[in-house]
């Protein structure tokens, strides 16, 4: 910047402070600057420049002014022009004129730079905001409100300077000026309308909505215009290198940058998602590379960009990373009340998801919407997580259908497991979605398969380090060649290390910054000792700080990477103004960044410039001070987050744990575990409950033992729902033993959950015993929920054992209890299970009524998983009525829903049913393909009764294809599987299938005996009869009526256990009888 330009800029800055400093002070200072300016060689009277022009005027002010006294008009306009003058001055603009009620300003009269349009739009937004405050004053005093509109355009103009040097008088002319004026005239009241030329340079920094093309007189083509809606959420990327405001270009990452551009091109062309994770040590340049790529992206393409950053404090908070992502995207503040959060979240989801689904997604992510009926009725539902995640994935894919979606995720090594699992799901479907993440190598130790492509980011080469050092020290006069070389060697290829090293040299006075050029004190340079590691370097920098600044940084490190001035005052016993002064000093040193806006209203928010600095600071805090700071922070968070504590329970618990207050920490970790369980965030739920258990005193006092019992049972519940039955049983039995010893009601819950595990494993007798014991206890404690659950377990076990009347009685008892308690989901599950029982008993009409009612309830609560189950069951009725094509329609619809929400059990059942309908239609090859796919899923899940069903169906299909030995193998495998778990219906169906093979081989009497056994057994049901029908038809052809009846009667007297053992152990049949 030339001397003239510097003086002109200083004059403009003083003008912007006139309302604060007063006319006398400003005029005195400006007079001296003008004298210096006048002494300089004269400037040209006119010049051509590329500038940004801003026009603004008041809407409807002329008729308003006609009703006011001239002095009143003057006072109003003076206040209005004052706020504009201040906003323009703050952003390096100059007022060309105030005329009537209009403002004309020019940005870029100082040396042109790429941020000139950004400054103009920022000034307009600030003026619009300040006008609201002015309106509040005017309404109170005069009963009037002002409304303005703004137009902004960038282009070439002719600038004519008027008056002597130092005067800010000038005029601009040209087509760009005319277009800016036309934009202002076309803007809506309160609107800021910008041209495409401006939009190209500010997109990515502001939200701007495209408007219809604007017809401008004299223009051959319509003009593309955009309406500025506001600044995007708080800046995500660091503002720069932080050394005296220097911004250094990216060095040594050309290859990686080109690879990122190619990856985006492929995603955009192929419409297939990619997840790329840049892995490297802290400070190696991952953030800088991603930031530079985002700048390139937003300047060249229209796409939807999301940003999020994980933090160590939220590693165990379910969906903490995704919550951060949507908070940033939709400007959701931590200080927003629940109604405001709900409004912002629904506005963001509008047009993509129905309100009920959007609220469930938000609740899953940690925005507490539990008060909403659509969420409350679904909490604790086993499919809550899968449904909400499916809706979230659908939202992202819907966005991608409009334009490419790019997610920038920082510090993925601290991301919670639930967020990482969701990101993996984005790869499973189509769409131009690119996820770019940064992580330390710790991520790979924690997750060897992190769910994306791992791109290792190595240290910079020595040549690149020397080049970077030269860029940072480019202001140093006659920079010795050895200086960049030494810095490169000491840095070890770590750019952040190198930057901090230069920072330390400045602190030590070795590098001396000046207003223009810098210099090096060589004598100090030669004797300087450089710490050998980055941690040591940061510690050395901390030690060199004034004591007050170091203490403040230490307190901030307890709060977290992001921290607030209010929290620091709390930790510093109420220190006031000096906190702000110290923070400004740390900002000036480049150690702390000041955020544009705070997540907590009424506070100023800051951040450590690098997470390593925060870690080093934290390690320097004395333990006794650390505990006290954590205690105060926990209490502050409790008060600050108010009714939104659910998402902060784990963080509050962590602060209390580090404060040594185990009692409070246990409470908060238990709350965190329950919140995670409600949304099926199983890893985080386990972590929270285990943290709570670990903080309990050693087993002793009754209170501690009671909490240990409850926490153990809750851990068992988490593992059971997660499908980890071994761990679930271990924790449930621990909790059960304590509950029995202390006589606690939680014993019934533990027994019910153990009963569910027994059912999953096919141990029906054990399930009945456990559930009966749970029922007795539930009655003793008058626990209606536990009673309903126990009856449901008893009914399910009886169904799989083939005792359908007993199953019906138990399920009807459970339904009655659920109805009394108003548990819609429990009612729907009971009705579904009752429908299965009715079908097994041949009562299709009753089954249909159960399914219809269940479907109504499930639609009411939005349970898509349950809806798919109902559709499968309706398909079963169609099968039993012989309408296999109608059944196929139900099954295919159910399969579509299950695939959409990622419900693996639902997918498997739908495939099983589709295979069965193909079997009944004689499409044997299709039946085999569908059933084998379902069988693979059931085996992965350990669902043994469904494995037996699949094997029987494969036996039927192989028999239909004439592959008898293959069919025999399937039937015998099904028989062994079903017999092992005492699943009698599938045992009988396998017996009927083997009978068919025997009849085909000529062993008709033995076949008839097996049919007689299968059809007469109490557990026989419709599918057994259907498998026996073709066998009986063949036997009637080959045996006399008397012989057939005699063989059937003999079979009715057979012992099922003995027959099964014979069929499993005997040699393959041969010959005829």
ABEGO torsion letter per residue (X at the ends): XBAAAAAAAAAAAAAAAAAAAEAAAAAAAAAAAAAAAAABBBBBABBBBBBBBBBBBBBGAAAAAAABBAAAAAAAAAAAAAAAAAAAAAAGBBBABBBEABBBBBBGABBBBAAAAAAAAAAAAAAAAAAAAAAAAAAAAAGBBBBBBBBBBBEBBBBBBBEBBGBABBBBBEAAAAAAAAAAAABBBGBBBBBAAAAAAABGABBBBBBBBBBBBGBABBBBBBBBAEBBBBBABBAEAGBGGBBBBBBGAAAAAAAAAAAAAAAAAAGBBBBBBBBBBBGAGAAAAAAAAAAAAAAABBBBBBBBBBBAAAAABBGAAAAAAAAAAAGBBAABBAAAAAAAAAAAABGABBAAAAAAAAAAAGBBAAABAAAAAABGBAAAAAAAAAAAAAAAAAAAAABBBBBBBBGAAABBAAAAAAAAAAAABBEBBBBBBBBBAAAAAABABAGBBBBBBBBBBAAAAAAAAAAAAAABBGBBAAAAAAAAAAAGGBAAAAAAAAAAAAAAGABBBBAABBBBBAAAAAABBBBABAAAAAAAAAAABBAAAAAAAAAAAAAEABBBAAAAAAAAGGBBAAAAAAAAAAAAAGABBBBABBABBGBBBBBBABAAAAAAAAAABBAAAAAAAAAAAAAAAAAAAEAAAAAAAAAAAAAAAAAGBAAAAAAAAAAAAAAAAAAGBAAAAAAAAAAAAAABBBBBBAAAAAAAAAAAAAAAAAAAAAGBAAAAAAAAAAAAAAAAAAGBAAAAAAAAAAAAAAAAAGBAAAAAAAAAAAAAAAAAAGBAAAAAAAAAAAAAAAAAAGBAAAAAAAAAAAAAAAAAAGBAAAAAAAAAAAAAAAAAAGBAAAAAAAAAAAAAAAAAAGBAAAAAAAAAAAAAAAAAAGBAAAAAAAAAAAAAAAAAAGBAAAAAAAAAAAAAAAAAAGBAAAAAAAAAAAAAAAAAAGBAAAAAAAAAAAAAAAAAAGBAAAAAAAAAAAAAAAAAAGBAAAAAAAAAAAAAAAAAAGBAAAAAAAAAAAAABAABBAAAAAAAAAAAAAAAAABBAAAAAAAAAAAAABBAAAAAAAAAABBBBBEBX
